Amino acid sequence: MTGDYIRSLASAGFSHPSVRELTEARSLGVTADYIRGLRAYFGSAQMSLRDIAEYRSLGITSDYARAMASVGYPNLSMRDMEELKALGVDAAFVRNAAAHGFKNLTVKQLVDLKASGIL
């Protein structure tokens, strides 16, 4: 852990993280740019450094959020994204579901469809 890393997190709004938060964030590859990307997409949504580390571990990025928005899910909460991403639901899955006649599905329906292994 370097001072530069700690300063970069401070520049992204986390000026006094705990040692645990720092080590978790660093081990998962959380960077100031990653944090800024999430904030640029989600605005003022309250996110702790621990939340951000969890999103990073799942592969939730602003690009993922934009891709989901492009297939009809522009207002997903971070919780919804966690659930979808954890199961591997992405824009390609949504397009595949639509091609099979499954359109305008709720998050729960997408999760159930993915978990069932039908597609």
VENKA-V548983 format. One record per helix or strand of 2 or more residues. SS is the DSSP state (2 for helix, 1 for strand). FROM is the first residue (numbers start at 1). TO is the last residue. Records with the same first field share a line. If there is no record, write none. Layout:
SS=FROM-TO  FROM-TO
This chain:
2=3-11  19-27  32-42  49-58  62-70  78-87  91-99  107-116
